[in-house]
């Protein structure tokens, strides 16, 4: 039953290509937001490391993919891979700083790193375009045949394919002893250390993997939009990622996907209906979810299923 529901969910996601042909660009944004939320869920929901600066890795991936294309290398798959590796390397280098202090100190470090990268990208206008954004991003056709179009057809399929592959890889990862160790660390790090688990190394690895996946999401945005602005490093992107997790449900990868889809679609619809008050309705929906019980949308669906 569970696997049938999963297959139906992914078939529905693919079927939306034909069900909503006029909204393929928006749906591509949904898949990118879902990939970012899934990367954040691995760190927050499974490892228990809260961050306010995950946009640093998202933005780095976007700029790496964009700069490569501007410099003449627009091959999408290699650009995507290099962007993910760059973000993972930054995550591995900064993980000791985040994990060295307590929870509050680590939270401030993540925020500080994101702010530093934002200002660095703003000042390095010769490379990033600064406040004007990185223009001239030209991505080559997928497999040399399928060119990105204004209707978002190729962007939809490309983003959904990357989301599916990364999701399945992370789903496998959290089911391994490594993923079980992360859950144990989130529950009681001292007890896990007492039974011989290398807590620090596990958290550093989770941080690097999470950063790499966030970098892939940023690269997807740069390649499908063929433009990169400072917005990819802004604080609100990290905050929205956490909000997606709260809406969908922490510690469940499908919850991250549901939360990202609900938030992105609601943002689009409410911004059209009430541009000045859309945040009020998002906040009201979040309060209602909290009142209905823990676990977000996924927890609510599970209770209804019982």
C-alpha beads as a LAMMPS data file, in Angstrom:
LAMMPS data file: protein, C-alpha beads

306 atoms
305 bonds

1 atom types
1 bond types

-500.0 500.0 xlo xhi
-500.0 500.0 ylo yhi
-500.0 500.0 zlo zhi

Masses

1 110.0

Atoms # bond

1 1 1 0.000 0.000 0.000
2 1 1 2.782 2.368 0.931
3 1 1 4.760 1.736 -2.251
4 1 1 1.620 2.063 -4.348
5 1 1 1.022 5.496 -2.835
6 1 1 4.612 6.510 -3.598
7 1 1 4.345 5.370 -7.207
8 1 1 1.030 7.211 -7.547
9 1 1 2.601 10.391 -6.154
10 1 1 5.457 10.385 -8.656
11 1 1 3.123 9.499 -11.515
12 1 1 0.912 12.421 -10.501
13 1 1 3.955 14.704 -10.506
14 1 1 4.855 13.534 -14.010
15 1 1 1.235 13.684 -15.143
16 1 1 1.014 17.354 -14.168
17 1 1 3.039 17.983 -17.355
18 1 1 -0.159 17.248 -19.303
19 1 1 -2.679 18.300 -16.651
20 1 1 -1.305 21.840 -16.260
21 1 1 0.454 22.722 -19.522
22 1 1 0.122 26.454 -18.845
23 1 1 1.962 26.234 -15.505
24 1 1 5.042 24.225 -16.384
25 1 1 7.363 27.057 -15.360
26 1 1 5.721 27.278 -11.941
27 1 1 5.866 23.503 -11.518
28 1 1 9.579 23.528 -12.340
29 1 1 9.980 26.026 -9.492
30 1 1 8.052 23.604 -7.260
31 1 1 10.510 20.788 -8.014
32 1 1 13.488 23.069 -7.327
33 1 1 11.983 24.244 -4.041
34 1 1 11.256 20.616 -3.126
35 1 1 14.886 19.639 -3.739
36 1 1 16.058 22.493 -1.519
37 1 1 13.572 21.511 1.207
38 1 1 14.664 17.851 1.022
39 1 1 18.313 18.881 1.467
40 1 1 17.345 20.949 4.491
41 1 1 15.274 18.099 5.944
42 1 1 18.298 15.804 5.963
43 1 1 20.111 18.306 8.165
44 1 1 17.274 19.598 10.347
45 1 1 14.771 16.756 10.405
46 1 1 17.171 13.809 10.586
47 1 1 20.413 15.155 12.081
48 1 1 18.771 17.792 14.283
49 1 1 21.142 20.595 13.188
50 1 1 19.119 23.787 12.791
51 1 1 20.393 26.342 10.300
52 1 1 19.405 29.819 9.185
53 1 1 21.954 30.034 6.390
54 1 1 21.255 27.116 4.064
55 1 1 20.753 29.620 1.254
56 1 1 24.553 29.986 1.200
57 1 1 24.869 26.565 -0.452
58 1 1 21.866 27.135 -2.700
59 1 1 23.309 30.444 -3.861
60 1 1 26.809 29.057 -4.340
61 1 1 25.457 26.294 -6.567
62 1 1 23.480 28.833 -8.575
63 1 1 26.493 31.101 -9.101
64 1 1 28.857 28.240 -9.984
65 1 1 26.486 26.929 -12.658
66 1 1 25.756 30.440 -13.911
67 1 1 29.389 31.566 -14.065
68 1 1 30.393 28.387 -15.886
69 1 1 27.738 29.092 -18.508
70 1 1 28.766 32.735 -18.864
71 1 1 32.378 31.675 -19.330
72 1 1 31.389 29.405 -22.196
73 1 1 30.607 26.046 -20.570
74 1 1 26.848 25.598 -20.682
75 1 1 26.636 21.801 -20.591
76 1 1 23.863 21.275 -18.011
77 1 1 24.793 17.956 -16.376
78 1 1 28.471 18.700 -15.770
79 1 1 27.601 22.213 -14.599
80 1 1 25.058 20.752 -12.196
81 1 1 27.574 18.257 -10.838
82 1 1 30.322 20.871 -10.379
83 1 1 27.895 23.195 -8.583
84 1 1 26.867 20.406 -6.204
85 1 1 30.490 19.487 -5.512
86 1 1 31.399 23.125 -4.806
87 1 1 28.511 23.466 -2.336
88 1 1 29.398 20.142 -0.675
89 1 1 33.020 21.270 -0.287
90 1 1 31.907 24.537 1.305
91 1 1 29.666 22.546 3.635
92 1 1 32.523 20.249 4.612
93 1 1 34.827 23.209 5.306
94 1 1 32.296 25.154 7.362
95 1 1 30.770 22.207 9.249
96 1 1 33.414 22.317 12.042
97 1 1 32.559 25.985 12.668
98 1 1 28.852 25.224 12.880
99 1 1 29.220 22.129 15.062
100 1 1 31.918 23.475 17.359
101 1 1 29.654 25.614 19.532
102 1 1 26.246 24.887 20.960
103 1 1 22.988 25.028 19.079
104 1 1 22.572 28.795 19.371
105 1 1 26.196 29.506 18.434
106 1 1 25.967 27.168 15.433
107 1 1 22.748 28.859 14.361
108 1 1 24.452 32.242 14.368
109 1 1 27.443 30.867 12.465
110 1 1 25.197 29.576 9.660
111 1 1 23.494 32.963 9.449
112 1 1 26.832 34.780 9.440
113 1 1 28.238 32.604 6.650
114 1 1 25.202 33.258 4.467
115 1 1 25.439 37.011 5.056
116 1 1 29.157 36.968 4.218
117 1 1 28.551 35.155 0.937
118 1 1 25.729 37.542 0.074
119 1 1 27.949 40.576 0.557
120 1 1 30.864 38.943 -1.260
121 1 1 28.634 38.243 -4.277
122 1 1 27.357 41.821 -4.135
123 1 1 30.864 43.311 -4.134
124 1 1 32.326 40.951 -6.774
125 1 1 30.226 42.503 -9.528
126 1 1 32.911 41.759 -12.132
127 1 1 32.205 38.042 -11.603
128 1 1 28.625 37.804 -10.301
129 1 1 27.003 40.879 -11.801
130 1 1 26.369 42.278 -8.321
131 1 1 22.973 43.849 -7.756
132 1 1 22.201 43.678 -11.495
133 1 1 22.452 39.903 -11.501
134 1 1 24.450 37.492 -13.588
135 1 1 23.301 37.905 -17.159
136 1 1 24.270 36.129 -20.350
137 1 1 23.723 32.642 -18.901
138 1 1 23.260 30.334 -21.881
139 1 1 22.634 26.648 -21.178
140 1 1 23.207 24.134 -23.947
141 1 1 20.387 21.771 -24.978
142 1 1 19.930 18.627 -22.892
143 1 1 21.685 15.672 -24.545
144 1 1 22.514 18.101 -27.346
145 1 1 18.906 17.986 -28.618
146 1 1 16.359 19.433 -26.169
147 1 1 16.669 23.197 -25.849
148 1 1 15.235 25.067 -22.853
149 1 1 12.179 27.033 -24.013
150 1 1 10.052 29.863 -22.707
151 1 1 7.163 27.510 -21.928
152 1 1 9.172 25.562 -19.352
153 1 1 8.667 22.137 -20.922
154 1 1 12.293 21.007 -20.764
155 1 1 12.832 22.815 -17.450
156 1 1 9.903 20.874 -15.944
157 1 1 11.226 17.467 -17.000
158 1 1 14.831 18.299 -16.155
159 1 1 14.019 19.581 -12.653
160 1 1 11.650 16.688 -11.929
161 1 1 14.232 14.140 -13.078
162 1 1 16.958 15.608 -10.863
163 1 1 14.543 15.807 -7.917
164 1 1 13.546 12.157 -8.357
165 1 1 17.137 10.893 -8.528
166 1 1 18.297 12.963 -5.542
167 1 1 15.209 12.036 -3.535
168 1 1 15.733 8.319 -4.094
169 1 1 19.420 8.637 -3.203
170 1 1 18.586 10.424 0.056
171 1 1 15.765 7.989 0.767
172 1 1 18.267 5.161 0.504
173 1 1 20.775 7.088 2.637
174 1 1 18.401 7.686 5.559
175 1 1 17.485 3.976 5.577
176 1 1 21.140 2.903 5.982
177 1 1 22.946 2.660 9.351
178 1 1 24.251 6.158 8.629
179 1 1 20.712 7.540 8.523
180 1 1 19.713 5.600 11.632
181 1 1 22.759 7.036 13.415
182 1 1 21.623 10.546 12.473
183 1 1 18.226 9.894 14.045
184 1 1 19.902 8.587 17.177
185 1 1 22.145 11.658 17.360
186 1 1 19.139 13.915 17.034
187 1 1 17.477 12.069 19.909
188 1 1 20.469 11.857 22.263
189 1 1 23.957 12.706 21.012
190 1 1 25.651 11.833 24.312
191 1 1 24.188 8.353 24.388
192 1 1 25.191 7.743 20.753
193 1 1 28.748 8.828 21.551
194 1 1 28.769 6.500 24.564
195 1 1 27.977 3.461 22.388
196 1 1 30.819 4.292 20.004
197 1 1 29.170 6.336 17.254
198 1 1 31.500 9.010 15.800
199 1 1 28.956 11.785 16.309
200 1 1 31.024 14.648 14.944
201 1 1 32.020 12.824 11.772
202 1 1 28.449 11.725 11.120
203 1 1 27.175 15.285 11.490
204 1 1 29.924 16.679 9.268
205 1 1 29.082 14.137 6.572
206 1 1 25.370 14.956 6.818
207 1 1 26.160 18.665 6.622
208 1 1 28.273 18.185 3.483
209 1 1 25.659 15.992 1.762
210 1 1 22.894 18.442 2.640
211 1 1 24.959 21.347 1.330
212 1 1 25.698 19.480 -1.909
213 1 1 22.021 18.755 -2.584
214 1 1 21.150 22.396 -1.845
215 1 1 23.829 23.391 -4.356
216 1 1 22.176 21.154 -6.951
217 1 1 18.878 22.947 -6.330
218 1 1 20.545 26.326 -6.811
219 1 1 22.221 25.163 -10.012
220 1 1 18.866 23.931 -11.311
221 1 1 17.380 27.376 -10.732
222 1 1 20.261 29.082 -12.548
223 1 1 20.104 26.709 -15.500
224 1 1 16.331 26.746 -15.949
225 1 1 15.944 30.510 -15.430
226 1 1 19.249 31.289 -17.210
227 1 1 19.746 34.164 -14.787
228 1 1 21.188 34.472 -11.272
229 1 1 20.536 37.323 -8.834
230 1 1 21.521 38.055 -5.253
231 1 1 18.122 36.723 -4.237
232 1 1 19.542 33.189 -4.286
233 1 1 21.657 34.088 -1.225
234 1 1 19.020 36.119 0.618
235 1 1 17.968 35.256 4.162
236 1 1 14.329 34.763 3.192
237 1 1 15.259 31.741 1.094
238 1 1 16.626 29.928 4.160
239 1 1 13.588 30.987 6.195
240 1 1 11.201 29.788 3.492
241 1 1 12.990 26.435 3.399
242 1 1 12.363 25.969 7.123
243 1 1 8.769 27.060 6.646
244 1 1 8.302 24.422 3.951
245 1 1 9.535 21.770 6.374
246 1 1 7.154 22.928 9.099
247 1 1 4.225 22.908 6.687
248 1 1 5.039 19.497 5.231
249 1 1 6.492 17.736 8.263
250 1 1 10.001 17.426 9.709
251 1 1 12.015 14.239 9.476
252 1 1 10.124 12.814 6.499
253 1 1 11.418 13.437 3.001
254 1 1 7.946 13.295 1.496
255 1 1 6.874 15.919 4.015
256 1 1 9.530 18.243 2.606
257 1 1 8.197 17.687 -0.929
258 1 1 4.591 18.292 0.143
259 1 1 5.537 21.390 2.109
260 1 1 7.532 22.843 -0.783
261 1 1 4.700 22.209 -3.237
262 1 1 2.065 23.690 -0.917
263 1 1 4.150 26.753 -0.075
264 1 1 5.228 27.530 -3.647
265 1 1 1.743 27.133 -5.131
266 1 1 0.115 29.061 -2.262
267 1 1 2.699 31.827 -2.614
268 1 1 1.945 32.121 -6.335
269 1 1 -1.852 32.120 -5.942
270 1 1 -2.017 34.375 -2.899
271 1 1 0.480 36.855 -4.364
272 1 1 -1.835 37.200 -7.368
273 1 1 -5.002 37.598 -5.279
274 1 1 -3.662 39.688 -2.397
275 1 1 -0.120 40.911 -3.176
276 1 1 0.151 42.876 0.065
277 1 1 -1.229 40.275 2.464
278 1 1 -0.115 36.879 1.128
279 1 1 2.249 36.389 4.091
280 1 1 -0.697 36.799 6.476
281 1 1 -2.533 33.862 4.894
282 1 1 0.585 31.700 4.871
283 1 1 1.031 32.438 8.576
284 1 1 -2.633 31.647 9.262
285 1 1 -2.308 28.311 7.476
286 1 1 0.794 27.469 9.508
287 1 1 -1.006 28.261 12.770
288 1 1 -3.908 26.017 11.727
289 1 1 -1.532 23.154 10.961
290 1 1 0.094 23.508 14.368
291 1 1 -3.306 23.528 16.072
292 1 1 -4.392 20.411 14.189
293 1 1 -1.417 18.504 15.526
294 1 1 2.269 17.777 15.029
295 1 1 3.832 16.521 11.835
296 1 1 2.556 19.104 9.359
297 1 1 0.620 18.055 6.280
298 1 1 2.174 14.593 6.202
299 1 1 1.249 13.967 9.841
300 1 1 -2.275 15.147 9.158
301 1 1 -2.585 12.806 6.174
302 1 1 -1.306 9.895 8.239
303 1 1 -3.882 10.534 10.959
304 1 1 -6.650 10.777 8.373
305 1 1 -5.429 7.510 6.846
306 1 1 -5.750 5.733 10.173

Bonds

1 1 1 2
2 1 2 3
3 1 3 4
4 1 4 5
5 1 5 6
6 1 6 7
7 1 7 8
8 1 8 9
9 1 9 10
10 1 10 11
11 1 11 12
12 1 12 13
13 1 13 14
14 1 14 15
15 1 15 16
16 1 16 17
17 1 17 18
18 1 18 19
19 1 19 20
20 1 20 21
21 1 21 22
22 1 22 23
23 1 23 24
24 1 24 25
25 1 25 26
26 1 26 27
27 1 27 28
28 1 28 29
29 1 29 30
30 1 30 31
31 1 31 32
32 1 32 33
33 1 33 34
34 1 34 35
35 1 35 36
36 1 36 37
37 1 37 38
38 1 38 39
39 1 39 40
40 1 40 41
41 1 41 42
42 1 42 43
43 1 43 44
44 1 44 45
45 1 45 46
46 1 46 47
47 1 47 48
48 1 48 49
49 1 49 50
50 1 50 51
51 1 51 52
52 1 52 53
53 1 53 54
54 1 54 55
55 1 55 56
56 1 56 57
57 1 57 58
58 1 58 59
59 1 59 60
60 1 60 61
61 1 61 62
62 1 62 63
63 1 63 64
64 1 64 65
65 1 65 66
66 1 66 67
67 1 67 68
68 1 68 69
69 1 69 70
70 1 70 71
71 1 71 72
72 1 72 73
73 1 73 74
74 1 74 75
75 1 75 76
76 1 76 77
77 1 77 78
78 1 78 79
79 1 79 80
80 1 80 81
81 1 81 82
82 1 82 83
83 1 83 84
84 1 84 85
85 1 85 86
86 1 86 87
87 1 87 88
88 1 88 89
89 1 89 90
90 1 90 91
91 1 91 92
92 1 92 93
93 1 93 94
94 1 94 95
95 1 95 96
96 1 96 97
97 1 97 98
98 1 98 99
99 1 99 100
100 1 100 101
101 1 101 102
102 1 102 103
103 1 103 104
104 1 104 105
105 1 105 106
106 1 106 107
107 1 107 108
108 1 108 109
109 1 109 110
110 1 110 111
111 1 111 112
112 1 112 113
113 1 113 114
114 1 114 115
115 1 115 116
116 1 116 117
117 1 117 118
118 1 118 119
119 1 119 120
120 1 120 121
121 1 121 122
122 1 122 123
123 1 123 124
124 1 124 125
125 1 125 126
126 1 126 127
127 1 127 128
128 1 128 129
129 1 129 130
130 1 130 131
131 1 131 132
132 1 132 133
133 1 133 134
134 1 134 135
135 1 135 136
136 1 136 137
137 1 137 138
138 1 138 139
139 1 139 140
140 1 140 141
141 1 141 142
142 1 142 143
143 1 143 144
144 1 144 145
145 1 145 146
146 1 146 147
147 1 147 148
148 1 148 149
149 1 149 150
150 1 150 151
151 1 151 152
152 1 152 153
153 1 153 154
154 1 154 155
155 1 155 156
156 1 156 157
157 1 157 158
158 1 158 159
159 1 159 160
160 1 160 161
161 1 161 162
162 1 162 163
163 1 163 164
164 1 164 165
165 1 165 166
166 1 166 167
167 1 167 168
168 1 168 169
169 1 169 170
170 1 170 171
171 1 171 172
172 1 172 173
173 1 173 174
174 1 174 175
175 1 175 176
176 1 176 177
177 1 177 178
178 1 178 179
179 1 179 180
180 1 180 181
181 1 181 182
182 1 182 183
183 1 183 184
184 1 184 185
185 1 185 186
186 1 186 187
187 1 187 188
188 1 188 189
189 1 189 190
190 1 190 191
191 1 191 192
192 1 192 193
193 1 193 194
194 1 194 195
195 1 195 196
196 1 196 197
197 1 197 198
198 1 198 199
199 1 199 200
200 1 200 201
201 1 201 202
202 1 202 203
203 1 203 204
204 1 204 205
205 1 205 206
206 1 206 207
207 1 207 208
208 1 208 209
209 1 209 210
210 1 210 211
211 1 211 212
212 1 212 213
213 1 213 214
214 1 214 215
215 1 215 216
216 1 216 217
217 1 217 218
218 1 218 219
219 1 219 220
220 1 220 221
221 1 221 222
222 1 222 223
223 1 223 224
224 1 224 225
225 1 225 226
226 1 226 227
227 1 227 228
228 1 228 229
229 1 229 230
230 1 230 231
231 1 231 232
232 1 232 233
233 1 233 234
234 1 234 235
235 1 235 236
236 1 236 237
237 1 237 238
238 1 238 239
239 1 239 240
240 1 240 241
241 1 241 242
242 1 242 243
243 1 243 244
244 1 244 245
245 1 245 246
246 1 246 247
247 1 247 248
248 1 248 249
249 1 249 250
250 1 250 251
251 1 251 252
252 1 252 253
253 1 253 254
254 1 254 255
255 1 255 256
256 1 256 257
257 1 257 258
258 1 258 259
259 1 259 260
260 1 260 261
261 1 261 262
262 1 262 263
263 1 263 264
264 1 264 265
265 1 265 266
266 1 266 267
267 1 267 268
268 1 268 269
269 1 269 270
270 1 270 271
271 1 271 272
272 1 272 273
273 1 273 274
274 1 274 275
275 1 275 276
276 1 276 277
277 1 277 278
278 1 278 279
279 1 279 280
280 1 280 281
281 1 281 282
282 1 282 283
283 1 283 284
284 1 284 285
285 1 285 286
286 1 286 287
287 1 287 288
288 1 288 289
289 1 289 290
290 1 290 291
291 1 291 292
292 1 292 293
293 1 293 294
294 1 294 295
295 1 295 296
296 1 296 297
297 1 297 298
298 1 298 299
299 1 299 300
300 1 300 301
301 1 301 302
302 1 302 303
303 1 303 304
304 1 304 305
305 1 305 306
